[in-house]
Amino acid sequence: MQFLFLLFLLRRDRNDGERELFIRQKFKPSDVLIVILSIGFLNLTSAYLASYQFTNSIIVGNPYILYLLFSVVILVLFKFKIKQSIGSLGFRINSTAKNIFLSIILALICYLLFLGSYRFLGLEPDLYIFKAISKLNSVWYYVTYSFTFIILGPFVEEIIFRGISYSPYRKKYGPLLAIIFTSLIFSFAHGASGLILILVQGLFLGFLYERTESIFPCFFAHGTLNLLLCLTPFLHAFD
C-alpha cells in the first residue's frame, strides 16, 4: 500500500510551495522512494533475523538498535543522495512556547481518541506499543523500549513521513492532499495494528508541520503521545 501511494508522486509539480519552508525544500520523488525502500529493507532484514534465536534476543531486547540504523541510513542519504542539509526539514525555534502548547494539545487529543475509541467499542487496545510493553519482564527492557518509542521512533518517523515525504506531495497536490497521502503512508508503515487511529495521528502531525513549518513540534507531539501510551499499561494496573 505504501508503494501504491508513492505512485502519486509521478504527477508533475503544480504548486510552488507558497510557504517559505516548502519553497526552500528541494526533495524529489526519488528521494522519498529511496528513503522508504531503505527503511523497508531494514525492517524486512530485522524481521528475518528475528526468526533466529540468537539474533532475536538482540533485536527484541534492544529495539533502539534498529532505529539507530534508521538514523544512520537517513543521514547517509541526506549526504549522498538527497544532497541537502538536514536543516532543510525545518528546525525553526521561533514561537517555541506556542508550538509546544499546540503539540501537547494535539497529542492529548490523539491519546483520548485512541483510548476512547477502544473503550467505546468495548475492546482492549491492540496497538503494537501495548503488546510490546506487556511482554517486558525487566526494567532494562522497559527503559530501552520507552527510549525507542518516545525519542528515537518519533525522530526517525517524523523525518521520513513529514520532513522528507511531505514537501514533494505538497508541491503536486497542495497541503490538504499532501497531509492525507503522507498520513496514509505513515499509517500503513505501522501495519494493521491501530491502522485508523495511526492515520488520525498522521493527519494531526501533518497539520502541525504545515501550521508551524518546523519539524520540532512534530517530534514533540509524537513523543508526547508515545510517552502517554507507554504509561497507559501501568495506569490500567490501578483501575
C-alpha positions as CSV (number, residue, x, y, z in Angstrom):
1,M,0.0,0.0,0.0
2,Q,2.9,2.4,0.7
3,F,4.2,1.9,-2.8
4,L,0.7,2.4,-4.3
5,F,0.6,5.9,-2.7
6,L,4.2,6.6,-3.9
7,L,2.9,6.3,-7.5
8,F,1.0,9.5,-6.9
9,L,4.4,11.3,-6.9
10,L,4.7,10.7,-10.6
11,R,2.5,13.7,-11.3
12,R,4.1,16.9,-12.3
13,D,4.5,19.7,-9.7
14,R,1.6,22.2,-9.8
15,N,2.3,24.0,-6.6
16,D,5.4,26.2,-6.0
17,G,5.3,25.6,-2.3
18,E,3.9,29.0,-1.3
19,R,5.3,28.9,2.1
20,E,9.0,29.7,2.8
21,L,10.0,26.2,4.1
22,F,8.4,24.3,1.3
23,I,9.8,26.6,-1.4
24,R,13.3,26.1,0.1
25,Q,12.9,22.3,0.2
26,K,14.2,20.6,-3.0
27,F,13.2,17.0,-2.2
28,K,12.4,14.9,-5.2
29,P,10.1,11.9,-5.6
30,S,13.1,9.6,-6.0
31,D,14.4,10.8,-2.6
32,V,11.1,9.7,-1.0
33,L,11.2,6.4,-2.8
34,I,14.8,5.6,-1.8
35,V,14.2,6.5,1.8
36,I,11.0,4.4,2.0
37,L,12.8,1.4,0.3
38,S,15.8,1.7,2.5
39,I,13.8,1.7,5.7
40,G,11.6,-1.1,4.4
41,F,14.7,-3.2,3.6
42,L,16.0,-2.7,7.1
43,N,12.6,-3.7,8.5
44,L,12.5,-6.9,6.5
45,T,16.1,-7.8,7.4
46,S,15.2,-7.2,11.1
47,A,12.1,-9.5,10.8
48,Y,14.2,-12.2,9.1
49,L,17.0,-12.0,11.8
50,A,14.3,-12.2,14.5
51,S,13.5,-15.7,13.3
52,Y,16.8,-16.9,14.7
53,Q,17.1,-17.4,18.5
54,F,20.5,-15.6,18.9
55,T,19.6,-12.5,16.8
56,N,16.1,-12.4,18.1
57,S,17.3,-11.8,21.7
58,I,19.4,-8.9,20.4
59,I,16.7,-7.3,18.4
60,V,13.9,-7.8,20.9
61,G,16.0,-6.8,23.9
62,N,17.5,-3.7,22.2
63,P,14.8,-2.2,19.9
64,Y,16.8,1.0,19.7
65,I,19.4,-0.7,17.6
66,L,17.1,-0.8,14.6
67,Y,16.1,2.9,14.9
68,L,19.8,3.9,15.3
69,L,20.4,2.1,12.0
70,F,17.4,4.0,10.5
71,S,19.0,7.3,11.7
72,V,22.4,6.4,10.2
73,V,20.7,5.5,6.8
74,I,18.8,8.7,6.8
75,L,22.0,10.8,7.5
76,V,23.9,8.9,4.8
77,L,21.0,9.5,2.3
78,F,21.0,13.2,3.1
79,K,24.7,13.4,2.4
80,F,25.0,11.3,-0.8
81,K,21.5,11.1,-2.3
82,I,19.4,14.0,-1.2
83,K,22.4,16.3,-1.0
84,Q,20.7,18.8,1.2
85,S,21.3,19.9,4.8
86,I,19.1,18.1,7.3
87,G,18.3,21.6,8.5
88,S,16.1,21.9,5.4
89,L,13.5,19.9,7.2
90,G,12.6,22.9,9.2
91,F,14.1,23.4,12.6
92,R,12.6,26.8,13.5
93,I,12.8,27.7,17.1
94,N,10.6,30.9,16.9
95,S,7.2,30.7,18.8
96,T,8.6,27.8,20.7
97,A,6.2,28.0,23.7
98,K,3.2,28.4,21.4
99,N,4.3,25.4,19.2
100,I,4.9,23.2,22.3
101,F,1.5,24.1,23.7
102,L,-0.1,23.2,20.3
103,S,1.9,19.9,20.2
104,I,0.7,18.9,23.7
105,I,-2.9,19.7,22.9
106,L,-2.8,17.6,19.7
107,A,-1.0,14.7,21.5
108,L,-3.7,14.7,24.2
109,I,-6.5,14.7,21.6
110,C,-4.9,11.8,19.8
111,Y,-4.4,9.9,23.1
112,L,-8.0,10.4,24.1
113,L,-9.2,9.3,20.7
114,F,-7.1,6.2,20.9
115,L,-8.3,5.1,24.3
116,G,-11.9,6.5,23.9
117,S,-12.5,4.6,20.7
118,Y,-11.4,1.3,22.2
119,R,-13.5,1.8,25.3
120,F,-16.5,2.8,23.2
121,L,-16.2,-0.4,21.3
122,G,-15.5,-2.4,24.4
123,L,-12.2,-3.7,23.1
124,E,-8.7,-4.0,24.6
125,P,-6.2,-1.7,22.9
126,D,-4.2,-3.7,20.3
127,L,-1.6,-1.1,19.3
128,Y,1.9,-2.6,19.0
129,I,3.2,-0.4,21.7
130,F,0.8,-2.0,24.3
131,K,1.7,-5.5,23.1
132,A,5.4,-4.9,23.3
133,I,5.3,-3.4,26.8
134,S,3.0,-6.1,28.1
135,K,5.7,-8.7,27.3
136,L,8.6,-6.9,29.0
137,N,10.0,-8.6,32.1
138,S,12.7,-6.3,33.3
139,V,13.3,-2.6,34.0
140,W,16.1,-2.5,31.3
141,Y,13.7,-3.7,28.6
142,Y,11.1,-1.1,29.7
143,V,13.7,1.7,29.6
144,T,15.0,0.7,26.2
145,Y,11.6,0.3,24.7
146,S,10.4,3.6,26.2
147,F,13.6,5.4,24.9
148,T,12.9,4.0,21.4
149,F,9.1,4.8,21.4
150,I,9.5,8.3,22.9
151,I,12.7,9.7,21.3
152,L,14.2,7.6,18.5
153,G,10.9,6.5,17.0
154,P,9.4,10.0,16.7
155,F,12.8,11.4,15.5
156,V,13.1,8.9,12.6
157,E,9.4,8.7,11.6
158,E,8.9,12.5,11.6
159,I,12.0,13.0,9.4
160,I,10.6,10.4,6.9
161,F,6.9,11.0,6.9
162,R,6.7,14.7,7.5
163,G,10.2,16.1,6.8
164,I,11.1,14.3,3.5
165,S,7.8,13.0,2.2
166,Y,5.5,15.9,2.8
167,S,7.0,18.5,0.5
168,P,7.0,16.5,-2.8
169,Y,3.3,15.7,-2.3
170,R,2.5,19.3,-1.3
171,K,4.1,20.6,-4.5
172,K,2.0,18.3,-6.6
173,Y,-1.4,18.4,-4.8
174,G,-1.3,21.2,-2.2
175,P,-1.3,20.9,1.6
176,L,-4.6,19.1,2.2
177,L,-3.9,16.1,-0.1
178,A,-0.2,16.1,1.0
179,I,-1.3,15.7,4.6
180,I,-3.7,12.8,3.6
181,F,-1.1,11.0,1.4
182,T,1.7,11.1,4.0
183,S,-0.7,10.1,6.7
184,L,-1.8,7.1,4.8
185,I,1.8,6.0,4.1
186,F,2.6,6.7,7.8
187,S,-0.4,4.5,8.8
188,F,0.4,1.6,6.6
189,A,4.1,1.7,7.7
190,H,2.8,0.6,11.2
191,G,1.0,-2.5,9.9
192,A,-2.6,-3.5,10.7
193,S,-2.5,-2.7,14.4
194,G,-4.4,0.5,15.1
195,L,-4.5,1.4,11.4
196,I,-7.2,4.0,11.5
197,L,-6.0,5.6,14.8
198,I,-2.5,6.0,13.5
199,L,-3.9,7.5,10.3
200,V,-5.7,10.1,12.5
201,Q,-2.4,10.7,14.4
202,G,-0.7,11.3,11.0
203,L,-3.3,13.8,10.0
204,F,-2.8,15.8,13.2
205,L,1.0,15.7,12.7
206,G,0.7,16.8,9.1
207,F,-1.4,19.7,10.1
208,L,1.2,20.6,12.8
209,Y,4.0,20.5,10.2
210,E,2.0,22.7,7.8
211,R,1.0,25.1,10.5
212,T,4.4,25.6,12.2
213,E,6.8,25.0,9.3
214,S,9.0,23.2,11.8
215,I,9.8,19.6,12.5
216,F,10.3,20.2,16.2
217,P,6.7,20.4,17.2
218,C,6.0,17.1,15.3
219,F,8.8,15.4,17.2
220,F,7.4,16.8,20.5
221,A,3.8,15.8,19.8
222,H,4.7,12.4,18.5
223,G,7.0,11.7,21.5
224,T,4.4,13.1,24.0
225,L,1.7,10.8,22.6
226,N,4.1,7.8,22.7
227,L,5.0,8.7,26.3
228,L,1.3,8.6,27.3
229,L,0.9,5.3,25.5
230,C,3.9,3.8,27.4
231,L,2.4,4.9,30.7
232,T,-1.1,3.5,29.9
233,P,-0.5,-0.1,30.8
234,F,0.7,1.0,34.3
235,L,-2.3,3.3,34.7
236,H,-4.6,0.4,33.9
237,A,-3.0,-1.6,36.6
238,F,-4.6,0.8,39.1
239,D,-8.1,0.5,37.6
